[in-house]
Amino acid sequence: MKIAVIGQSAFGVDVYKALRKNGHKIVVVFTIPDKNGREDLLAMEAAKDGIPVEKPARWRKKVANGKFEILPEMLKLYLSYGAELNVLPFCTQFIPIEITEAPIYKSIIYHPSILPKHRGASAINWTLIEGDELAGLTVFWADDGLDTGPILLQKTCKVEENDTLNSLYNRFLYPVGVDAMAEAVELIAAGKAPRIKQPEEGASYEPYITAKPELAEIDWKKTQQQLHNFIRGNDKASLDFLKEEQKVNIAWIGVT
């Protein structure tokens, strides 16, 4: 298939490589603009292979009543590449529905939770903070909602007692996620990819973990287990969000 990869980072690179290895043609890579003069890893990898790379600062513009509409020049640019499928392995930009619905096979997205639970940008954090026994990932079809599209496939794993955001991501969500994205594309190519409507039961949405300072504040009234879960779910959160009296050595907190 002719595929447009829309995303960034090392995860995006490995999905991109897997698709090429499986014989698919990457017709274009859309990624984020250079930051401080440095290209994203996906941009560098695609350029090395001679694949066209586009780095739009935005895909849409704000219009009346707080609404947005796609930039006509972006739609024209996207359509010029003739993609049959969009693959979004890790994408921080908002991609308009006109783009996700344009290809004949539409668009698939990776999300690091067992949807419909933990929709939103901090799914791994909340999986740990809430003490879930199972973690997982979902490859789903894009729609006009936030992580609400039909499910194509899911993978799960047991959350270990001392898993952190980093360990869970590197042990399972990253490597299995790359394989899952490649598997999903093969199912689409074979005409065997399901579209399973997400159930309403168990659906949840949590905010971006660093969106508000109070989300990263330790509540010492919590139980030992809750504190343990909170800390391991925030192992990449900035300590700048902690009050001065909360900046303590937390190595002693554990579960016995």
C-alpha positions as CSV (number, residue, x, y, z in Angstrom):
1,M,0.0,0.0,0.0
2,K,0.9,3.6,-0.4
3,I,1.2,5.0,3.1
4,A,1.5,8.5,4.6
5,V,3.2,8.3,8.0
6,I,2.2,11.2,10.2
7,G,4.1,11.4,13.5
8,Q,7.4,11.8,15.1
9,S,10.1,10.5,17.6
10,A,11.9,7.2,17.8
11,F,8.6,5.3,18.0
12,G,7.6,6.8,14.7
13,V,10.9,5.9,13.2
14,D,10.6,2.2,14.1
15,V,7.0,2.0,12.8
16,Y,8.2,3.7,9.6
17,K,11.0,1.1,9.3
18,A,8.7,-1.8,9.9
19,L,6.3,-0.7,7.2
20,R,9.1,-0.3,4.7
21,K,10.5,-3.7,5.7
22,N,7.1,-5.3,5.0
23,G,7.1,-3.9,1.4
24,H,4.8,-0.9,1.8
25,K,5.6,2.3,-0.1
26,I,5.9,5.4,2.2
27,V,4.9,8.2,-0.1
28,V,5.4,11.0,2.4
29,V,6.2,11.7,6.0
30,F,4.5,14.5,7.8
31,T,6.2,15.5,11.1
32,I,6.8,18.4,13.4
33,P,8.9,21.5,12.5
34,D,12.5,21.6,13.5
35,K,13.1,22.6,17.1
36,N,16.1,24.8,17.9
37,G,17.5,24.0,14.5
38,R,17.3,20.2,15.0
39,E,15.1,17.9,12.9
40,D,12.9,15.2,14.4
41,L,14.3,11.7,14.3
42,L,11.5,10.6,11.8
43,A,12.3,13.5,9.5
44,M,16.0,12.5,9.4
45,E,15.3,8.8,8.8
46,A,12.9,9.5,5.9
47,A,15.2,12.1,4.3
48,K,18.0,9.5,4.4
49,D,15.8,7.2,2.5
50,G,14.8,9.8,-0.1
51,I,11.2,10.0,1.2
52,P,9.5,13.4,0.9
53,V,9.2,15.1,4.3
54,E,6.7,17.8,5.2
55,K,6.9,19.8,8.5
56,P,3.8,21.9,8.8
57,A,3.5,24.1,11.9
58,R,-0.2,23.6,11.8
59,W,-2.9,21.9,9.7
60,R,-5.8,24.1,10.5
61,K,-6.8,27.7,11.4
62,K,-9.2,29.2,13.9
63,V,-12.4,30.7,12.5
64,A,-15.5,32.2,14.1
65,N,-17.1,30.9,17.3
66,G,-13.9,29.2,18.4
67,K,-14.1,26.6,15.6
68,F,-11.3,25.4,13.3
69,E,-11.1,24.6,9.7
70,I,-8.4,22.9,7.6
71,L,-5.9,25.1,5.8
72,P,-6.7,24.7,2.1
73,E,-3.0,24.6,1.2
74,M,-2.5,21.7,3.6
75,L,-5.3,19.6,2.2
76,K,-4.0,20.3,-1.3
77,L,-0.4,19.3,-0.3
78,Y,-1.6,16.1,1.4
79,L,-3.7,15.0,-1.5
80,S,-0.9,15.5,-3.9
81,Y,0.9,12.4,-2.5
82,G,-1.9,10.0,-3.2
83,A,-1.7,8.0,0.0
84,E,-4.0,5.0,0.4
85,L,-3.6,4.8,4.2
86,N,-2.5,7.2,7.0
87,V,-0.5,5.7,9.8
88,L,-0.2,7.8,13.0
89,P,2.3,6.1,15.3
90,F,2.9,9.0,17.6
91,C,1.5,12.4,16.7
92,T,1.2,15.5,18.8
93,Q,-0.4,17.6,16.2
94,F,-4.2,17.8,15.6
95,I,-4.9,16.2,12.2
96,P,-8.2,17.4,10.7
97,I,-10.9,14.9,9.7
98,E,-10.5,15.9,6.1
99,I,-7.0,14.4,6.2
100,T,-7.8,11.2,8.2
101,E,-10.8,10.4,6.0
102,A,-9.1,11.2,2.7
103,P,-7.4,7.9,1.9
104,I,-9.3,4.9,0.6
105,Y,-8.3,2.9,3.7
106,K,-8.6,5.9,6.0
107,S,-6.3,6.3,9.1
108,I,-5.1,4.3,12.0
109,I,-3.7,5.6,15.3
110,Y,-1.6,4.1,18.1
111,H,-2.7,4.7,21.7
112,P,-0.9,3.4,24.8
113,S,-4.0,2.2,26.8
114,I,-6.7,-0.4,26.6
115,L,-9.4,1.8,25.1
116,P,-11.9,3.1,26.0
117,K,-10.1,3.4,29.3
118,H,-7.6,6.2,29.7
119,R,-8.3,8.3,26.7
120,G,-6.0,11.4,26.5
121,A,-2.4,12.3,26.2
122,S,-1.2,10.9,29.6
123,A,-2.6,7.4,29.3
124,I,0.4,5.5,30.7
125,N,0.7,7.8,33.7
126,W,-2.9,7.3,34.6
127,T,-2.7,3.5,34.1
128,L,-0.1,3.5,36.9
129,I,-1.5,6.2,39.1
130,E,-4.9,4.4,39.2
131,G,-3.2,1.1,40.1
132,D,-4.4,-0.8,37.0
133,E,-3.5,-4.5,37.1
134,L,-3.4,-4.6,33.3
135,A,-1.8,-2.2,30.8
136,G,-2.0,-2.3,27.1
137,L,-2.2,-0.6,23.8
138,T,-4.8,0.0,21.1
139,V,-4.5,0.5,17.4
140,F,-7.8,2.2,16.3
141,W,-9.4,3.9,13.4
142,A,-9.4,7.7,13.4
143,D,-12.7,9.5,13.8
144,D,-13.6,13.1,14.8
145,G,-13.4,12.4,18.6
146,L,-10.4,12.1,21.0
147,D,-9.3,8.5,21.0
148,T,-12.9,7.3,20.3
149,G,-12.6,5.6,17.0
150,P,-13.4,1.9,16.3
151,I,-10.8,-0.6,17.6
152,L,-8.7,-2.5,15.1
153,L,-6.6,-4.5,17.6
154,Q,-5.4,-4.5,21.2
155,K,-2.5,-6.0,23.2
156,T,-2.3,-6.2,27.0
157,C,0.3,-7.0,29.7
158,K,0.4,-7.4,33.4
159,V,1.5,-4.3,35.3
160,E,4.4,-5.2,37.6
161,E,4.4,-3.9,41.2
162,N,7.3,-1.5,40.6
163,D,6.7,-0.6,37.0
164,T,7.2,3.0,36.2
165,L,6.2,5.0,33.1
166,N,9.6,4.3,31.6
167,S,9.8,0.6,32.4
168,L,6.3,-0.1,31.2
169,Y,6.8,1.9,28.0
170,N,10.2,0.3,27.2
171,R,9.3,-3.2,28.2
172,F,6.0,-3.5,26.5
173,L,4.2,-0.5,25.0
174,Y,7.0,0.6,22.7
175,P,8.3,-2.7,21.2
176,V,4.9,-4.4,21.1
177,G,3.3,-1.2,19.9
178,V,5.7,-1.1,16.9
179,D,4.8,-4.7,16.0
180,A,1.1,-4.0,16.5
181,M,1.1,-1.1,14.1
182,A,2.8,-3.3,11.5
183,E,0.3,-6.1,12.2
184,A,-2.6,-3.7,11.8
185,V,-1.4,-2.5,8.4
186,E,-1.0,-6.1,7.2
187,L,-4.6,-6.8,8.3
188,I,-5.8,-3.8,6.4
189,A,-3.8,-4.9,3.3
190,A,-5.4,-8.4,3.5
191,G,-8.9,-7.0,3.9
192,K,-9.2,-8.5,7.4
193,A,-9.0,-5.5,9.7
194,P,-12.0,-5.3,12.1
195,R,-13.8,-2.1,13.2
196,I,-15.0,-2.7,16.7
197,K,-17.0,0.1,18.2
198,Q,-15.6,1.2,21.6
199,P,-18.0,0.4,24.4
200,E,-19.3,3.2,26.6
201,E,-18.8,1.1,29.7
202,G,-15.4,1.7,31.3
203,A,-14.7,4.7,29.2
204,S,-12.5,7.4,30.8
205,Y,-10.6,10.5,29.9
206,E,-7.9,12.0,32.1
207,P,-6.0,15.3,31.5
208,Y,-2.5,15.8,30.4
209,I,-0.4,15.1,33.5
210,T,1.6,18.3,33.4
211,A,-1.3,20.5,32.4
212,K,-2.0,21.7,35.9
213,P,0.5,22.0,38.8
214,E,-1.9,20.3,41.2
215,L,-2.0,17.1,39.2
216,A,1.7,16.5,40.1
217,E,1.4,17.5,43.8
218,I,1.8,14.7,46.3
219,D,-1.2,14.2,48.7
220,W,0.4,12.8,51.8
221,K,-3.1,11.7,53.0
222,K,-3.1,9.0,50.4
223,T,-2.4,5.4,51.4
224,Q,1.1,3.9,51.0
225,Q,-0.1,2.0,47.9
226,Q,-1.7,5.1,46.4
227,L,1.6,7.1,46.9
228,H,3.6,4.3,45.4
229,N,1.3,4.3,42.3
230,F,1.4,8.1,42.0
231,I,5.2,8.3,42.2
232,R,5.8,5.6,39.6
233,G,3.2,7.1,37.3
234,N,5.0,10.5,37.5
235,D,8.6,9.4,37.1
236,K,9.0,11.8,34.2
237,A,7.0,14.7,35.6
238,S,8.9,17.9,36.5
239,L,9.6,18.5,40.1
240,D,8.9,22.1,39.4
241,F,5.3,21.3,40.0
242,L,5.9,20.2,43.6
243,K,5.7,22.7,46.4
244,E,9.0,23.3,48.1
245,E,8.1,21.3,51.2
246,Q,7.2,18.3,48.9
247,K,10.7,18.1,47.3
248,V,11.9,15.2,49.4
249,N,13.9,12.1,48.8
250,I,11.2,9.6,47.9
251,A,13.4,6.5,47.6
252,W,12.1,5.2,51.0
253,I,8.5,4.9,49.7
254,G,7.8,1.3,48.8
255,V,5.3,-1.4,49.1
256,T,5.9,-4.4,51.4
